Amino acid sequence: MDNILGKRIRATRDKKNIKQNELAKVLGVTPYQLSRYETGKTKPDPDLIADIADHLEVTTDYLLGRTDTPESFQYLQASGRANRRLDYYKDKIATEYPDVDLMFKDLESFTAEEMKEVYEYIKFKKSQKK
């Protein structure tokens, strides 16, 4: 059984230099219980997963393996990285697919996450033509 949740909790906690007992205290669980989550022996309930994500400043989707992007959009906005991420996808689309008319006027209000979806869609559609 793949333990992506536990691995990501541990890796993120380590990356942020948060000790297991510190995170456990904030979450209201014992270090032993947190250790069991990290090793995959037990799974936290959905509310606790949300609390863990909040305290580690990542999304629940990241912890659950649904995305490889750890930061939430709110965190990216607060850190000033949201615009850089949006620019990243605009540049990526323009560079990789110069023949695509992007209609950027219509896309100006898109978030970085929405622009990423546009990129993924263009990439998918282009792969179907091959």
Secondary structure, DSSP 8 states (H G I E B T S, - for coil): ---HHHHHHHHHHHHTT--HHHHHHHHTS-HHHHHHHHHTSS---HHHHHHHHHHHT--HHHHTTS-S--S-HHHHHHHT-HHHHHHHHHHHHHHH-TTS---HHHHTT--HHHHHHHHHHHHHHHHHH-
